[in-house]
């Protein structure tokens, strides 16, 4: 019965999105917005009834929220005298605090156990994506601040979703956690340095301000969460019951606020920006995997490096764009990158995960997986 309901919801969602497309080309925007939002929500509900589609439900809800922000931006920019962009940094700090409550000292041992794998992963992370972003920004000839946003997402560390994707892909989850941890810790120096070098021609970059912004957004909340997990384990365990949901809501709200603020810019470059972001994301997977293969890493480690390189911390990039006062332009590429990478990452991880278990990873998962 439940499967039938979810199947009906999927069909209804597709019908609603088709109707939205028809009304759009019929120049009836007043009907397009509601139909599009309803269509994505129905699809998301339908996906929850099927194991193979369940992982796409959250991203589909994001599409519904983004559609609402595109058609009704006035509701997502300001409430009274309060600008909703003021929520971005606190929400990111909560998300990073949540990550900290899952970390243990074992997460730092990976570099001792397999220094080669971690160093290769970090080198790929901070070379492939920044230079690929720089090349794509130049290729598409975006306006300066949009181009800077593409480069900024490339200069950011790996995303929090990478560890989950690595698990689904039967990759080396322990290595994924270690690379994510060290990439995040290196971000206060490497992200401003790379951004100043590659993005400085598009917008002014204040190196030390960006260092301090990253410290506030990720390092300090991460450290607090880590200390709570070490010395107040019961509190950390209780917090972990709620923080994933809060994080999901927070990410969705951040994307919606950025979309609403940058609606006009998206209308001008939206299609091209999606293509550019997709190329950036897929290029990260391909070049990351190829580089790992070049260094003759085991298959699980190659998958891990591909995922770590392809999945970026869009939240951090959005926060930095907000701190620059350019959320409506520089912040657009990170906002688009988030949903795109969740879709491509889920598809890639599921495809890898359906195969037989690959050659054993370089060190055991249970030794470094956070509790």
C-alpha positions as CSV (number, residue, x, y, z in Angstrom):
1,X,0.0,0.0,0.0
2,X,2.8,2.4,1.0
3,X,4.7,1.6,-2.2
4,X,1.6,2.3,-4.2
5,X,1.1,5.7,-2.5
6,X,4.8,6.6,-3.2
7,X,4.5,5.5,-6.8
8,X,1.4,7.7,-7.2
9,X,3.3,10.6,-5.7
10,X,6.2,10.1,-8.2
11,X,3.8,10.1,-11.1
12,X,1.9,13.1,-9.8
13,X,5.2,14.9,-9.3
14,X,6.3,14.3,-12.9
15,X,2.9,15.5,-14.1
16,X,3.1,18.6,-12.1
17,X,6.6,19.4,-13.4
18,X,5.5,18.8,-16.9
19,X,2.6,21.2,-16.4
20,X,5.1,23.7,-14.9
21,X,7.2,23.4,-18.1
22,X,4.1,24.0,-20.3
23,X,2.9,27.0,-18.3
24,X,6.5,28.5,-18.5
25,X,6.6,28.3,-22.3
26,X,3.0,29.5,-22.4
27,X,4.1,32.6,-20.6
28,X,2.0,31.9,-17.5
29,X,4.6,32.4,-14.6
30,X,1.9,32.7,-12.0
31,X,1.1,29.0,-12.4
32,X,4.7,27.8,-13.1
33,X,6.0,28.6,-9.6
34,X,3.4,26.6,-7.6
35,X,3.4,23.7,-10.0
36,X,7.2,23.4,-9.9
37,X,7.4,23.6,-6.1
38,X,4.5,21.0,-5.8
39,X,6.1,18.8,-8.4
40,X,9.5,18.6,-6.6
41,X,7.8,18.0,-3.2
42,X,5.7,15.2,-4.6
43,X,8.8,13.6,-6.2
44,X,10.7,13.8,-3.0
45,X,7.8,12.1,-1.1
46,X,7.6,9.4,-3.8
47,X,11.3,8.8,-3.7
48,X,11.2,8.0,0.0
49,X,9.2,4.8,-0.8
50,X,12.0,3.3,-2.9
51,X,15.4,2.2,-1.5
52,X,17.2,3.1,-4.8
53,X,15.7,6.6,-4.9
54,X,15.6,7.5,-1.2
55,X,19.1,9.1,-1.2
56,X,17.8,11.7,-3.8
57,X,14.8,12.8,-1.7
58,X,16.6,15.5,0.3
59,X,18.2,17.0,-2.8
60,X,14.8,17.1,-4.5
61,X,13.3,19.0,-1.5
62,X,16.2,21.5,-2.0
63,X,15.1,21.9,-5.6
64,X,11.5,22.6,-4.4
65,X,12.9,25.2,-2.0
66,X,15.1,26.8,-4.6
67,X,12.1,27.0,-7.0
68,X,10.2,28.8,-4.3
69,X,13.1,31.2,-3.8
70,X,13.4,31.9,-7.6
71,X,9.7,32.6,-8.1
72,X,9.1,34.4,-4.7
73,X,12.4,35.9,-3.7
74,X,10.8,38.6,-1.6
75,X,9.9,36.0,1.1
76,X,13.5,34.7,1.5
77,X,15.6,37.9,1.6
78,X,14.3,39.8,4.6
79,X,11.7,39.5,7.4
80,X,10.9,42.9,8.8
81,X,14.2,44.6,9.4
82,X,16.1,41.4,9.7
83,X,18.1,40.2,6.6
84,X,18.0,36.4,6.4
85,X,21.6,36.4,5.2
86,X,22.5,37.0,8.8
87,X,21.6,33.4,9.6
88,X,24.2,31.9,7.2
89,X,27.2,32.2,9.5
90,X,25.5,30.9,12.7
91,X,24.0,28.0,10.7
92,X,27.4,27.1,9.3
93,X,28.9,27.2,12.8
94,X,26.2,24.8,14.1
95,X,26.9,22.5,11.2
96,X,30.6,22.5,11.8
97,X,30.0,22.1,15.6
98,X,28.0,19.0,14.7
99,X,30.9,17.6,12.6
100,X,33.2,18.2,15.6
101,X,31.0,16.1,17.9
102,X,31.6,13.1,15.6
103,X,35.4,13.5,15.6
104,X,37.9,11.5,17.8
105,X,41.6,11.4,18.1
106,X,41.6,8.4,15.8
107,X,40.6,10.6,12.9
108,X,44.1,12.2,13.1
109,X,45.9,8.9,13.1
110,X,45.2,8.2,9.4
111,X,48.1,10.4,8.3
112,X,50.4,8.3,10.5
113,X,49.0,5.0,9.2
114,X,49.0,5.8,5.5
115,X,50.8,9.1,5.0
116,X,51.1,8.6,1.2
117,X,47.4,8.2,0.7
118,X,46.5,11.2,2.8
119,X,49.1,13.4,1.2
120,X,48.1,12.4,-2.3
121,X,44.4,13.1,-1.4
122,X,45.1,16.5,0.1
123,X,47.4,17.5,-2.8
124,X,44.7,16.5,-5.3
125,X,42.1,18.4,-3.3
126,X,44.0,21.7,-3.2
127,X,45.4,21.6,-6.8
128,X,42.8,19.9,-9.1
129,X,39.7,21.8,-8.0
130,X,41.2,25.3,-7.6
131,X,42.9,25.2,-11.0
132,X,39.9,23.5,-12.7
133,X,37.6,26.2,-11.3
134,X,40.0,28.9,-12.6
135,X,40.0,27.3,-16.0
136,X,36.2,26.9,-16.2
137,X,35.6,30.5,-14.9
138,X,37.8,31.8,-17.8
139,X,36.3,29.4,-20.4
140,X,32.8,30.6,-19.7
141,X,33.8,34.3,-19.4
142,X,31.4,34.9,-16.5
143,X,31.1,38.4,-14.9
144,X,33.9,38.9,-12.4
145,X,32.1,38.1,-9.2
146,X,30.4,35.0,-10.7
147,X,33.8,33.8,-11.9
148,X,35.2,34.5,-8.4
149,X,32.5,32.3,-6.9
150,X,33.4,29.4,-9.2
151,X,37.0,29.7,-8.2
152,X,36.0,30.0,-4.5
153,X,34.2,26.7,-4.5
154,X,37.3,25.1,-6.0
155,X,39.5,26.6,-3.3
156,X,37.4,25.2,-0.5
157,X,38.1,21.9,1.3
158,X,36.2,18.7,0.7
159,X,32.5,18.5,1.7
160,X,30.9,16.9,4.7
161,X,28.9,14.5,2.4
162,X,32.1,12.8,1.2
163,X,32.3,10.4,4.1
164,X,28.8,9.1,3.5
165,X,29.4,8.8,-0.2
166,X,32.6,6.9,0.4
167,X,30.7,4.4,2.6
168,X,28.0,3.9,-0.1
169,X,30.7,3.6,-2.8
170,X,32.6,0.8,-0.9
171,X,35.6,3.1,-0.8
172,X,38.0,3.7,2.1
173,X,35.9,5.5,4.6
174,X,38.7,5.8,7.1
175,X,40.8,7.6,4.5
176,X,37.9,9.8,3.5
177,X,37.4,10.9,7.1
178,X,41.1,11.7,7.5
179,X,41.3,13.7,4.3
180,X,38.2,15.6,5.1
181,X,39.5,16.4,8.6
182,X,43.0,17.6,7.4
183,X,41.6,19.5,4.4
184,X,39.3,21.3,6.8
185,X,42.2,22.1,9.2
186,X,44.3,23.3,6.3
187,X,41.6,25.5,4.8
188,X,42.3,28.6,6.9
189,X,45.6,29.0,5.2
190,X,45.3,27.3,1.8
191,X,41.8,28.6,0.8
192,X,42.7,32.3,1.3
193,X,46.1,31.7,-0.3
194,X,44.7,30.0,-3.4
195,X,41.8,32.4,-3.6
196,X,44.1,35.4,-3.5
197,X,46.3,33.9,-6.2
198,X,43.6,32.6,-8.6
199,X,40.6,34.8,-7.7
200,X,42.4,38.0,-6.9
201,X,42.1,39.2,-10.5
202,X,38.3,39.1,-10.3
203,X,37.7,40.5,-6.8
204,X,39.7,42.0,-4.0
205,X,40.8,39.3,-1.5
206,X,41.7,40.3,2.0
207,X,43.9,37.4,3.0
208,X,44.0,37.8,6.8
209,X,40.3,38.6,7.0
210,X,39.5,35.4,5.1
211,X,41.8,33.5,7.4
212,X,39.9,34.8,10.4
213,X,36.5,34.2,8.8
214,X,37.4,30.6,8.2
215,X,38.6,30.2,11.8
216,X,35.2,31.5,13.0
217,X,33.1,29.5,10.6
218,X,34.8,26.1,10.8
219,X,37.8,25.8,13.1
220,X,36.4,27.2,16.4
221,X,33.0,25.4,16.2
222,X,34.8,22.2,15.1
223,X,37.2,22.4,18.1
224,X,34.4,23.0,20.5
225,X,32.4,20.1,19.2
226,X,35.6,17.9,19.3
227,X,36.3,18.8,22.9
228,X,32.7,18.1,24.0
229,X,32.9,14.7,22.3
230,X,36.1,13.9,24.2
231,X,35.2,15.1,27.6
232,X,31.4,15.2,27.7
233,X,30.5,12.1,25.7
234,X,26.9,11.8,27.0
235,X,26.2,15.4,25.9
236,X,27.8,14.8,22.5
237,X,25.8,11.6,22.0
238,X,22.5,13.5,22.8
239,X,23.4,16.3,20.5
240,X,24.1,13.9,17.6
241,X,20.5,12.9,17.7
242,X,19.4,16.3,16.6
243,X,22.3,17.9,14.8
244,X,22.0,16.0,11.5
245,X,18.4,17.2,11.0
246,X,19.4,20.8,12.0
247,X,22.3,20.6,9.6
248,X,20.0,19.5,6.7
249,X,17.6,22.3,7.4
250,X,20.4,24.8,7.8
251,X,22.0,23.8,4.4
252,X,18.6,24.1,2.7
253,X,18.0,27.5,4.2
254,X,21.4,28.8,3.2
255,X,20.9,27.7,-0.4
256,X,17.4,29.3,-0.5
257,X,18.6,32.6,1.0
258,X,21.5,32.8,-1.6
259,X,19.2,31.9,-4.4
260,X,16.7,34.6,-3.5
261,X,19.4,37.2,-3.0
262,X,21.0,36.4,-6.4
263,X,17.8,35.8,-8.4
264,X,18.6,38.4,-11.0
265,X,22.1,37.1,-11.6
266,X,20.8,33.5,-11.8
267,X,18.3,34.6,-14.4
268,X,21.2,36.0,-16.5
269,X,23.7,33.2,-16.1
270,X,21.8,30.4,-14.4
271,X,21.9,27.9,-17.3
272,X,25.6,28.4,-18.0
273,X,26.5,28.4,-14.3
274,X,24.8,25.0,-13.9
275,X,26.8,23.6,-16.8
276,X,30.0,25.1,-15.5
277,X,29.4,23.7,-12.0
278,X,28.6,20.3,-13.4
279,X,31.9,20.3,-15.4
280,X,33.8,21.4,-12.3
281,X,32.2,18.6,-10.2
282,X,32.5,15.8,-12.7
283,X,36.1,16.9,-13.6
284,X,37.0,16.6,-9.9
285,X,35.8,13.0,-9.8
286,X,37.6,12.1,-13.0
287,X,40.9,13.9,-12.3
288,X,40.9,12.8,-8.7
289,X,40.4,9.2,-9.6
290,X,43.0,9.4,-12.4
291,X,45.6,11.0,-10.2
292,X,45.1,8.2,-7.6
293,X,45.4,5.6,-10.3
294,X,48.6,7.3,-11.5
295,X,50.1,6.8,-8.1
296,X,49.0,3.1,-8.1
297,X,46.7,3.5,-5.1
298,X,44.3,0.6,-4.3
299,X,40.8,0.8,-5.9
300,X,39.0,1.8,-2.6
301,X,41.6,4.6,-2.1
302,X,41.1,5.8,-5.7
303,X,37.4,6.0,-5.2
304,X,38.0,7.9,-2.0
305,X,40.2,10.5,-3.6
306,X,37.8,10.9,-6.5
307,X,34.9,11.6,-4.0
308,X,37.0,13.8,-1.8
309,X,38.1,16.0,-4.7
310,X,34.7,16.1,-6.4
311,X,32.7,17.0,-3.3
312,X,33.4,20.5,-1.9
313,X,32.4,22.4,1.2
314,X,29.8,24.7,-0.5
315,X,28.6,25.9,2.9
316,X,32.0,27.3,3.7
317,X,32.3,29.0,0.3
318,X,28.8,30.5,0.8
319,X,29.8,31.8,4.2
320,X,32.9,33.4,2.9
321,X,30.9,35.0,0.1
322,X,28.5,36.4,2.7
323,X,31.4,37.8,4.7
324,X,32.6,39.6,1.6
325,X,29.2,41.2,1.2
326,X,28.8,39.4,-2.2
327,X,26.3,36.7,-1.4
328,X,24.2,37.5,-4.4
329,X,27.1,37.0,-6.9
330,X,30.1,35.2,-5.4
331,X,27.7,33.0,-3.4
332,X,25.8,31.7,-6.5
333,X,28.3,29.0,-7.6
334,X,28.6,27.5,-4.1
335,X,24.7,27.5,-3.9
336,X,24.4,25.7,-7.2
337,X,27.3,23.3,-6.5
338,X,25.6,21.8,-3.4
339,X,22.6,20.2,-5.0
340,X,24.6,19.3,-8.1
341,X,27.3,17.4,-6.2
342,X,24.7,15.6,-4.1
343,X,23.0,14.2,-7.2
344,X,26.2,13.3,-9.0
345,X,27.8,12.0,-5.8
346,X,24.8,9.8,-5.0
347,X,24.7,8.3,-8.6
348,X,28.5,7.7,-8.6
349,X,28.6,6.2,-5.1
350,X,25.6,3.9,-5.8
351,X,27.1,2.7,-9.1
352,X,30.4,1.8,-7.4
353,X,28.5,0.4,-4.4
354,X,26.5,-2.1,-6.5
355,X,29.6,-3.9,-7.7
356,X,31.5,-6.5,-5.7
357,X,33.7,-5.3,-2.8
358,X,37.0,-4.0,-4.3
359,X,40.5,-4.8,-3.1
360,X,41.0,-4.2,0.6
361,X,41.6,-0.7,1.7
362,X,44.9,0.5,3.1
363,X,43.8,0.5,6.8
364,X,40.8,-0.7,8.7
365,X,37.6,1.3,8.8
366,X,36.8,0.6,12.5
367,X,40.1,2.1,13.6
368,X,39.1,5.7,12.5
369,X,35.4,5.8,12.0
370,X,33.9,8.3,14.5
371,X,31.6,7.0,17.2
